[in-house]
Amino acid sequence: MVQVLLKVGADVEAKEMAGKTPLDLARNDEVKTALREHGAKHSLVYAAEEGMVELVADLINEGAEVNEKAQNGETSLHVASMSGHAAVVQHHLSLPEPPRLGLDRGFQSRRAPIWE
């Protein structure tokens, strides 16, 4: 099924509400391979949530936007902080242009540890 979707042009970089890509959500190795063959990458949110500081650094170096907000209002900094990944938080804060701290004030869940 994945091969069929990829053949008809499925967007391998589409993001769901929490900012994750199809590759982030894939559990089957064959699906992961097929997605990668079509240019899929992990999202910064996924790498931050999993505590993958090297992948976070690579994605940022490749141009990932550290201030990008998922539809739920969270950034990779929020996800790393809420997941307890201090090394990822430290990496974000050590960037030449550190990310903005906080969520939009209109965000309803108020789960983030840092507010603008």
N, C-alpha and C positions, 0 to 999 in steps of 0.2 A: 504494500500500500504506500509506504514512504517513497519508494522508487517512482511510483505513478505520480504522486504529488510533486516530486522534484522535477520530473519530466515535463509537467505542465506549468512549471514556473513558480512553485510554492516559495514564499519568501523565507529564506533560512535565517534572516536577521530580525524577523518579526518578534516583538516582545509582548508578553502577557502583562497583566495588571501589576505584578510585583517586579517587572523589568527583566524577566528571564527569557532567554532565547530557546528555540527548540533543542539546541545542543545541551543547554543547561538541564532541560527536563527529560532528555532521552535516557533510558535505562538499558537499552539493548545495544550491544557493541556493534552489530551490523547497522543499526540506525545511526549511531554516532559516526561510524565510518562514512556512510552515505552522505550525512549532513556535512561532514568535513570536506568530502570530495566536491561538494557544491559551495564551498567557501564559508561554511558556518563557523562562528567563533563563540566562545563563552562570553557572557556578559560580565561587566564589572561588578554588578550586584551579586551575581552567583559567586564569583571569585572571592569577594569580600565576605559573603555569608559563610563560605567554606573555610575561610582563614588562609587562603592560598596567596600569600604575600608576593611570591615570585610572579604568579600569573597576574595579580593586580598591577605590579610594576610593569610587566610586559604590555598589558592592555593600555595602560596610561601612556607608555612610550609610543604605542601604535596609534594614539590619538583618541582613546576613550575619554569621554567627557565626565570628569569627576563630579560635576554639579548636576548631571542629568538626573531628573526625578522620574521615578516610575509613576504609573497612573495612581498608585496609592500614596504618592507624595514622598516616598523614602528615597534617599540617595545611598550610594555604596558606603559612605561614612556612617550613616545611621544603621545600616544593616550590620556592618562590622562591629560597631559599638554594642548593639543589642545582642549580637551573637557572642560577645566576649572575646573578640579577636584583637587584642591590644597591638600586636605587631602591624596589622593592617591599618588600624586607626593611626598609629605612629607614622606609618608610611604616608598616609594621606596628609597628615599635618606637617610633614617634613618637605612637602613639594614646594618648588619655588613660588607657586601661586596656590596656597592651600585652599581647600574647598570652603565654600560658604558654610557656616555652621547653623543648622536649624532647618525646620520645615516651614512651609507657608503657615501663617497664623490661622488660616481657615481649615487646616487639616483636622479632621475630627477625632482620630484615635488617641492623639496625645501620647503615643508610646515612645517617642524619641527622647533620648536623654539630654539633648541640647536644643535650645530654642533660639531663634533670631531675636 
